[in-house]
Every structure is written in structure tokens, then in C-alpha cells.
Amino acid sequence: MDYVSALVPPVVMAAFFIALVVTIVKTQGGANKAKEDAAVDAVLARAEAARQPRS
């Protein structure tokens, strides 16, 4: 029975990882894609503006 207790943690972690990847793939796009893209663009623009030297 030692082999069962040795195999359970990797199998459980693999199942959770697969579920995570499936969830990420399913949530790409959709109705909120434009809003998410706008939020990312705003953060990138703010970071770029902060990086620019002030003259």
C-alpha cells in the first residue's frame, strides 16, 4: 500500500493543475475581454509614464 500513498499526491496535484489550465483557457476572451484589455493597457501606460524621465 506504500505505492498508493506515494502516488496520490502527484495525481491530485496533476488533477488540480489540469483544472486550473482548463479554467484559464475557458475564461480567455468572452464578454469581459475588452474591459480586461483596457485595464491592462491602462496599467502599462501608467508604468511607462512613471518610467519616463521628467524634464
C-alpha positions, 0 to 999 in steps of 0.5 A: 500500500506504500505505492498508493500513498506515494502516488496520490499526491502527484495525481491530485496535484496533476488533477488540480493543475489540469483544472486550473489550465482548463479554467484559464483557457475557458475564461480567455476572451468572452464578454469581459475581454475588452474591459480586461484589455483596457485595464491592462493597457491602462496599467502599462501606460501608467508604468511607462509614464512613471518610467519616463524621465521628467524634464 
